[in-house]
Amino acid sequence: VVPGETALAFYKAKNPTDKPVIGISTYNVVPFEAGQYFNKIQCFCFEEQRLNPQEEVDMPVFFYIDPEFAEDPKMAKVDLITLSYTFFEAKEGHKLPLPGYQ
């Protein structure tokens, strides 16, 4: 992905159980310092997802890397950014905090 250009990626999720699961995802960007430049435009992680028993789905994330990434001297040697997700079963009345960068 070239900084400033939008990209679309898909993550595969499968519910291997015999019961429906409602969950939410949190994400992680590595290296951590590059996270401030990673911008999600549209993401499955913004809301709860329901997966039926044995269901497998492709979940999209539409994103871009801020063009300022290329101007940051601390990012000069970064040529790989990894975006990963962890899917948690949602608990009724419990909201997970959205990750943020400072």
DSSP file (Angstrom, degrees, kcal/mol; ACC not computed):
  #  RESIDUE AA STRUCTURE BP1 BP2  ACC     N-H-->O    O-->H-N    N-H-->O    O-->H-N    TCO  KAPPA ALPHA  PHI   PSI    X-CA   Y-CA   Z-CA
    1    1 A V              0   0    0      0, 0.0     6,-0.1     0, 0.0     5,-0.0   0.000 360.0 360.0 360.0 130.3    0.0    0.0    0.0
    2    2 A V    >   -     0   0    0      4,-0.1     3,-2.4     1,-0.1    63,-0.3  -0.757 360.0 -99.4 -88.3 131.0    1.4    3.4   -1.0
    3    3 A P  T 3  S+     0   0    0      0, 0.0    63,-0.2     0, 0.0     3,-0.1  -0.230 110.2  23.9 -51.3 133.6    0.9    6.1    1.7
    4    4 A G  T 3  S+     0   0    0     61,-3.0     2,-0.3     1,-0.3    62,-0.1   0.106  99.8 105.3  96.2 -20.3   -2.1    8.3    0.8
    5    5 A E  S <  S-     0   0    0     -3,-2.4    60,-0.6    60,-0.1    -1,-0.3  -0.733  70.2-122.4 -94.5 142.6   -3.8    5.6   -1.3
    6    6 A T  E     -A   64   0A   0     -2,-0.3     2,-0.3    58,-0.2    58,-0.2  -0.472  29.5-171.9 -80.0 154.7   -6.8    3.7   -0.1
    7    7 A A  E     -A   63   0A   0     56,-2.7    56,-2.5    -2,-0.1     2,-0.4  -0.975  16.0-144.1-144.2 155.4   -6.8    0.0    0.2
    8    8 A L  E     +A   62   0A   0     -2,-0.3     2,-0.3    54,-0.2    54,-0.2  -0.989  21.4 175.1-124.3 127.6   -9.4   -2.8    0.9
    9    9 A A  E     -A   61   0A   0     52,-2.4    52,-2.4    -2,-0.4     2,-0.4  -0.908  17.1-143.7-128.4 157.8   -8.4   -5.9    2.9
   10   10 A F  E     -A   60   0A   0     -2,-0.3     2,-0.4    50,-0.2    48,-0.0  -0.974   4.6-159.0-125.6 138.1  -10.5   -8.8    4.1
   11   11 A Y  E     -A   59   0A   0     48,-2.9    48,-3.5    -2,-0.4     2,-0.4  -0.945  17.0-136.0-112.9 136.5  -10.2  -10.8    7.3
   12   12 A K  E     -A   58   0A   0     -2,-0.4     2,-0.4    46,-0.2    46,-0.2  -0.773  22.5-176.5 -94.4 132.8  -11.7  -14.3    7.6
   13   13 A A  E     -A   57   0A   0     44,-2.7    44,-2.7    -2,-0.4     2,-0.4  -0.985   2.4-171.7-128.4 140.9  -13.5  -15.2   10.7
   14   14 A K  E     -A   56   0A   0     -2,-0.4    42,-0.2    42,-0.2    41,-0.1  -0.997  20.0-146.6-134.7 136.5  -15.1  -18.6   11.6
   15   15 A N        -     0   0    0     40,-2.7    39,-1.2    -2,-0.4    40,-0.1  -0.875  16.9-176.9 -96.7 103.6  -17.3  -19.6   14.4
   16   16 A P        +     0   0    0      0, 0.0    -1,-0.1     0, 0.0     2,-0.1   0.434  53.2  91.6 -82.8   3.1  -16.2  -23.2   15.1
   17   17 A T  S    S-     0   0    0      2,-0.2    37,-1.1    35,-0.1    38,-0.1  -0.339  81.9-120.6 -93.8 175.2  -18.8  -23.8   17.8
   18   18 A D  S    S+     0   0    0     35,-0.2    -1,-0.1    -2,-0.1    34,-0.0   0.152  91.5  68.4 -99.3  16.7  -22.4  -25.1   17.6
   19   19 A K  S    S-     0   0    0     33,-0.1    -2,-0.2    32,-0.0    35,-0.2  -0.961  91.4 -98.2-132.3 152.7  -23.9  -21.9   19.0
   20   20 A P        -     0   0    0      0, 0.0     2,-0.4     0, 0.0    32,-0.2  -0.382  37.6-155.1 -65.6 148.2  -24.2  -18.4   17.6
   21   21 A V  E     -C   51   0B   0     30,-2.7    30,-3.1    -4,-0.1     2,-0.5  -0.992  10.1-163.2-128.2 132.9  -21.6  -16.0   18.8
   22   22 A I  E     +C   50   0B   0     -2,-0.4    68,-2.9    28,-0.2     2,-0.3  -0.974  30.7 153.1-112.8 126.1  -21.9  -12.2   19.0
   23   23 A G  E     -CD  49  89B   0     26,-2.8    26,-3.2    -2,-0.5     2,-0.3  -0.848  35.3-137.3-144.8 177.7  -18.5  -10.5   19.3
   24   24 A I  E     - D   0  88B   0     64,-2.4    64,-3.0    -2,-0.3     2,-0.4  -0.967  20.9-132.7-138.7 152.2  -16.5   -7.4   18.7
   25   25 A S  E     - D   0  87B   0     -2,-0.3     2,-0.3    22,-0.3    62,-0.2  -0.827  10.1-163.2-110.9 146.4  -13.0   -7.0   17.4
   26   26 A T  E     - D   0  86B   0     60,-2.3    60,-2.5    -2,-0.4     2,-0.3  -0.896  18.4-143.6-117.0 155.7  -10.1   -4.9   18.6
   27   27 A Y  E     - D   0  85B   0     -2,-0.3     2,-0.3    58,-0.2    58,-0.2  -0.790  10.6-160.5-122.2 163.6   -7.1   -4.2   16.4
   28   28 A N  E     - D   0  84B   0     56,-2.3    56,-2.5    -2,-0.3     2,-0.4  -0.998   6.1-154.9-140.6 140.3   -3.4   -3.8   16.7
   29   29 A V  E     - D   0  83B   0     -2,-0.3     6,-0.2    54,-0.2    54,-0.2  -0.971  21.9-129.5-118.1 130.5   -0.8   -2.1   14.4
   30   30 A V  E    S+ D   0  82B   0     52,-2.3    52,-3.3    -2,-0.4     2,-0.1  -0.995  92.0  41.0-127.7 131.8    2.8   -3.2   14.4
   31   31 A P  S >> S-     0   0    0      0, 0.0     3,-1.8     0, 0.0     4,-0.6   0.476  87.0-144.1 -71.9 148.4    5.2   -1.5   14.7
   32   32 A F  G >4 S+     0   0    0      1,-0.3     3,-1.6     2,-0.2     4,-0.4   0.843  95.4  60.7 -52.2 -41.4    3.3    0.5   17.3
   33   33 A E  G >4 S+     0   0    0      1,-0.3     3,-0.6     2,-0.2    -1,-0.3   0.745  99.3  57.4 -63.4 -23.6    4.8    3.9   16.2
   34   34 A A  G X> S+     0   0    0     -3,-1.8     3,-1.9     1,-0.2     4,-0.5   0.644  84.0  85.6 -80.0 -14.5    3.3    3.4   12.7
   35   35 A G  G X< S+     0   0    0     -3,-1.6     3,-1.1    -4,-0.6    -1,-0.2   0.808  77.7  64.1 -58.2 -32.2   -0.2    3.1   14.2
   36   36 A Q  G <4 S+     0   0    0     -3,-0.6    -1,-0.3    -4,-0.4    -2,-0.1   0.713 104.7  47.5 -66.0 -18.1   -0.7    6.9   14.3
   37   37 A Y  G <4 S+     0   0    0     -3,-1.9    29,-3.1    -4,-0.1     2,-0.6   0.516  89.3  96.6 -98.8  -7.5   -0.5    6.9   10.5
   38   38 A F  E <<  -B   65   0A   0     -3,-1.1     2,-0.5    -4,-0.5    27,-0.2  -0.749  54.5-174.1 -89.0 120.8   -3.0    4.0   10.0
   39   39 A N  E     -B   64   0A   0     25,-2.6    25,-2.1    -2,-0.6     2,-0.5  -0.957  13.6-154.4-122.9 118.1   -6.5    5.3    9.3
   40   40 A K  E     +B   63   0A   0     -2,-0.5    23,-0.3    23,-0.2     3,-0.2  -0.787  12.1 179.6 -88.7 127.4   -9.5    3.0    9.0
   41   41 A I  E    S+     0   0A   0     21,-3.2     2,-0.4    -2,-0.5    22,-0.2   0.851  77.3   5.5 -90.0 -45.9  -12.3    4.5    6.8
   42   42 A Q  E    S+B   62   0A   0     20,-1.7    20,-3.2     3,-0.0    -1,-0.4  -0.997  76.6 168.4-142.0 134.5  -14.7    1.6    7.2
   43   43 A C  E >   -B   61   0A   0     -2,-0.4     3,-1.5    18,-0.2    18,-0.2  -0.996  42.9-135.9-153.4 140.8  -14.2   -1.4    9.4
   44   44 A F  G >  S+     0   0    0     16,-1.2     3,-1.2    -2,-0.3   -19,-0.2   0.711 102.0  73.3 -62.3 -21.0  -16.1   -4.4   10.7
   45   45 A C  G 3  S+     0   0    0      1,-0.2    -1,-0.3   -21,-0.1   -20,-0.1   0.570  77.3  76.2 -75.2  -7.7  -14.5   -3.7   14.1
   46   46 A F  G <  S+     0   0    0     -3,-1.5     2,-0.3   -22,-0.1    -1,-0.2   0.647 104.0  25.5 -78.1 -13.2  -16.7   -0.6   14.7
   47   47 A E  S <  S-     0   0    0     -3,-1.2   -22,-0.3    -4,-0.2   -24,-0.1  -0.951  93.3 -81.5-146.2 164.8  -19.7   -2.7   15.6
   48   48 A E        -     0   0    0     -2,-0.3     2,-0.4   -24,-0.1   -24,-0.2  -0.330  40.8-150.2 -66.5 148.5  -20.7   -6.1   17.0
   49   49 A Q  E     -C   23   0B   0    -26,-3.2   -26,-2.8    -4,-0.1     2,-0.5  -0.953   1.7-147.4-121.8 140.3  -20.7   -9.1   14.6
   50   50 A R  E     -C   22   0B   0     -2,-0.4     2,-0.5   -28,-0.2   -28,-0.2  -0.934  12.5-172.6-108.7 128.6  -22.9  -12.2   14.8
   51   51 A L  E     -C   21   0B   0    -30,-3.1   -30,-2.7    -2,-0.5     3,-0.1  -0.982  15.3-142.8-119.5 122.2  -21.5  -15.5   13.6
   52   52 A N    >   -     0   0    0     -2,-0.5     3,-2.3   -32,-0.2   -37,-0.3  -0.278  47.8 -61.9 -74.6 166.9  -23.9  -18.4   13.4
   53   53 A P  T 3  S-     0   0    0      0, 0.0   -35,-0.2     0, 0.0    -1,-0.2  -0.262 122.3  -5.0 -54.4 130.4  -22.7  -21.9   14.2
   54   54 A Q  T 3  S+     0   0    0    -39,-1.2     2,-0.2   -37,-1.1   -36,-0.1   0.528  97.6 149.9  63.5   8.5  -19.9  -23.1   11.9
   55   55 A E    <   -     0   0    0     -3,-2.3   -40,-2.7   -38,-0.1     2,-0.4  -0.473  29.7-164.2 -74.9 141.6  -20.3  -19.9    9.9
   56   56 A E  E     +A   14   0A   0    -42,-0.2     2,-0.3    -2,-0.2   -42,-0.2  -0.996  13.3 176.3-125.8 130.2  -17.3  -18.4    8.1
   57   57 A V  E     -A   13   0A   0    -44,-2.7   -44,-2.7    -2,-0.4     2,-0.5  -0.940  30.4-129.9-134.2 154.1  -17.3  -14.9    6.8
   58   58 A D  E     -A   12   0A   0     -2,-0.3   -46,-0.2   -46,-0.2    -2,-0.0  -0.918  26.6-160.3 -99.5 126.2  -14.9  -12.4    5.1
   59   59 A M  E     -A   11   0A   0    -48,-3.5   -48,-2.9    -2,-0.5     2,-0.2  -0.935  10.0-139.4-114.1 126.1  -14.9   -9.1    6.9
   60   60 A P  E     -A   10   0A   0      0, 0.0   -16,-1.2     0, 0.0     2,-0.4  -0.487  15.3-170.7 -88.2 151.6  -13.7   -6.0    5.1
   61   61 A V  E     -AB   9  43A   0    -52,-2.4   -52,-2.4   -18,-0.2     2,-0.5  -0.976   7.5-160.6-136.1 126.2  -11.6   -3.1    6.3
   62   62 A F  E     +AB   8  42A   0    -20,-3.2   -21,-3.2    -2,-0.4   -20,-1.7  -0.929  32.2 146.1-107.4 123.9  -11.1    0.0    4.1
   63   63 A F  E     -AB   7  40A   0    -56,-2.5   -56,-2.7    -2,-0.5     2,-0.3  -0.874  32.5-154.0-149.8 172.6   -8.1    2.0    5.1
   64   64 A Y  E     -AB   6  39A   0    -25,-2.1   -25,-2.6    -2,-0.3     2,-0.5  -0.979  23.7-121.5-151.6 157.9   -5.1    4.2    4.1
   65   65 A I  E     - B   0  38A   0    -60,-0.6   -61,-3.0   -63,-0.3   -27,-0.2  -0.897  41.7-110.6 -98.5 125.3   -1.7    5.1    5.4
   66   66 A D    >   -     0   0    0    -29,-3.1     3,-2.3    -2,-0.5     4,-0.3  -0.283  20.3-128.4 -55.4 133.7   -1.4    8.9    6.1
   67   67 A P  G >  S+     0   0    0      0, 0.0     3,-1.2     0, 0.0     4,-0.4   0.756 105.1  73.1 -58.2 -23.5    1.0   10.5    3.6
   68   68 A E  G >> S+     0   0    0      1,-0.3     3,-0.9     2,-0.2     4,-0.9   0.707  78.4  78.2 -64.0 -17.8    2.9   12.0    6.5
   69   69 A F  G X4 S+     0   0    0     -3,-2.3     3,-0.9     1,-0.3    -1,-0.3   0.911  90.8  52.3 -52.9 -44.2    4.2    8.5    7.2
   70   70 A A  G <4 S+     0   0    0     -3,-1.2    -1,-0.3    -4,-0.3    -2,-0.2   0.694 108.7  50.6 -69.4 -18.9    6.7    9.0    4.3
   71   71 A E  G <4 S+     0   0    0     -3,-0.9    -1,-0.2    -4,-0.4    -2,-0.2   0.572  85.3  99.0 -94.3 -11.4    7.9   12.3    5.8
   72   72 A D    X<  -     0   0    0     -4,-0.9     3,-1.9    -3,-0.9     4,-0.3  -0.674  62.1-154.0 -82.6 115.9    8.6   11.0    9.3
   73   73 A P  G >  S+     0   0    0      0, 0.0     3,-1.2     0, 0.0     4,-0.3   0.795  94.1  63.0 -60.0 -27.1   12.3   10.2    9.8
   74   74 A K  G 3  S+     0   0    0      1,-0.2     3,-0.3     2,-0.1   -41,-0.1   0.701 103.3  49.8 -69.7 -17.3   11.4    7.6   12.5
   75   75 A M  G X  S+     0   0    0     -3,-1.9     3,-1.7    -6,-0.2    -1,-0.2   0.382  78.4 105.4 -99.0   2.6    9.5    5.6    9.8
   76   76 A A  T <  S+     0   0    0     -3,-1.2    -1,-0.2    -4,-0.3    -2,-0.1   0.823  86.4  38.9 -55.3 -36.9   12.4    5.6    7.3
   77   77 A K  T 3  S+     0   0    0     -3,-0.3     2,-0.7    -4,-0.3    -1,-0.3   0.405  91.0 105.4 -96.5   3.3   13.3    2.0    7.9
   78   78 A V    <   +     0   0    0     -3,-1.7     3,-0.1     1,-0.2    -3,-0.0  -0.748  28.0 152.0 -87.0 114.4    9.7    0.8    8.2
   79   79 A D        +     0   0    0     -2,-0.7     2,-0.4     1,-0.2    -1,-0.2   0.315  61.9  54.0-121.0   5.4    8.7   -1.1    5.1
   80   80 A L        -     0   0    0      2,-0.0     2,-0.5     0, 0.0    -1,-0.2  -0.968  55.9-176.4-143.4 124.7    6.1   -3.4    6.7
   81   81 A I        -     0   0    0     -2,-0.4     2,-0.5    -3,-0.1   -52,-0.0  -0.986  14.2-155.3-118.5 128.8    3.0   -2.5    8.8
   82   82 A T  E     -D   30   0B   0    -52,-3.3   -52,-2.3    -2,-0.5     2,-0.5  -0.912   5.6-166.0-109.7 126.9    1.0   -5.4   10.2
   83   83 A L  E     +D   29   0B   0     -2,-0.5     2,-0.3   -54,-0.2   -54,-0.2  -0.950  16.6 174.4-108.5 124.0   -2.7   -5.0   11.1
   84   84 A S  E     -D   28   0B   0    -56,-2.5   -56,-2.3    -2,-0.5     2,-0.3  -0.913  15.4-150.5-129.6 158.6   -4.1   -7.7   13.2
   85   85 A Y  E     -D   27   0B   0     -2,-0.3     2,-0.4   -58,-0.2   -58,-0.2  -0.943   4.7-157.3-128.4 148.0   -7.5   -8.3   14.9
   86   86 A T  E     -D   26   0B   0    -60,-2.5   -60,-2.3    -2,-0.3     2,-0.5  -0.998  16.3-147.1-122.8 127.8   -8.6  -10.1   18.0
   87   87 A F  E     -D   25   0B   0     -2,-0.4     2,-0.4   -62,-0.2   -62,-0.2  -0.839  16.6-171.8 -99.2 123.5  -12.3  -11.2   18.2
   88   88 A F  E     -D   24   0B   0    -64,-3.0   -64,-2.4    -2,-0.5     2,-0.3  -0.906  29.7-112.4-114.9 141.1  -13.9  -11.2   21.6
   89   89 A E  E     -D   23   0B   0     -2,-0.4   -66,-0.3   -66,-0.2     2,-0.2  -0.575  41.4-119.5 -68.8 130.6  -17.3  -12.5   22.5
   90   90 A A        -     0   0    0    -68,-2.9     2,-0.5    -2,-0.3   -68,-0.2  -0.468  19.1-144.7 -74.6 140.8  -19.4   -9.5   23.5
   91   91 A K    >   -     0   0    0      3,-0.4     3,-2.6    -2,-0.2    -1,-0.0  -0.899  32.8 -98.7-104.3 134.9  -20.8   -9.4   27.0
   92   92 A E  T 3  S+     0   0    0     -2,-0.5     3,-0.1     1,-0.3    -1,-0.0  -0.279 108.0   5.6 -55.5 127.3  -24.3   -7.9   27.4
   93   93 A G  T 3  S+     0   0    0      1,-0.2     2,-0.5     0, 0.0    -1,-0.3   0.423 104.1 116.0  80.3  -1.5  -23.9   -4.3   28.6
   94   94 A H    <   -     0   0    0     -3,-2.6     2,-0.4     2,-0.0    -3,-0.4  -0.895  44.7-168.6-106.5 124.0  -20.1   -4.3   28.3
   95   95 A K        -     0   0    0     -2,-0.5    -3,-0.0    -3,-0.1    -5,-0.0  -0.926  16.1-136.3-111.3 133.1  -18.4   -2.1   25.7
   96   96 A L        -     0   0    0     -2,-0.4     2,-0.1     1,-0.1   -71,-0.0  -0.651  28.9-110.4 -82.6 142.5  -14.8   -2.4   24.8
   97   97 A P        -     0   0    0      0, 0.0    -1,-0.1     0, 0.0     3,-0.0  -0.452  29.7-116.0 -70.2 145.6  -12.8    0.8   24.5
   98   98 A L        -     0   0    0     -2,-0.1   -72,-0.1     1,-0.1   -52,-0.0  -0.665  34.2-114.3 -78.5 134.3  -11.7    1.9   21.1
   99   99 A P        -     0   0    0      0, 0.0     2,-0.3     0, 0.0    -1,-0.1  -0.352  39.7-177.1 -67.5 150.7   -7.9    1.9   20.8
  100  100 A G        -     0   0    0     -3,-0.0     2,-0.4    -2,-0.0   -64,-0.1  -0.958  19.3-136.4-145.1 163.1   -6.3    5.3   20.2
  101  101 A Y              0   0    0     -2,-0.3   -68,-0.0   -66,-0.1     0, 0.0  -0.940 360.0 360.0-123.2 145.1   -2.9    6.8   19.6
  102  102 A Q              0   0    0     -2,-0.4    -1,-0.1     0, 0.0     0, 0.0   0.369 360.0 360.0-122.3 360.0   -1.4    9.8   21.2
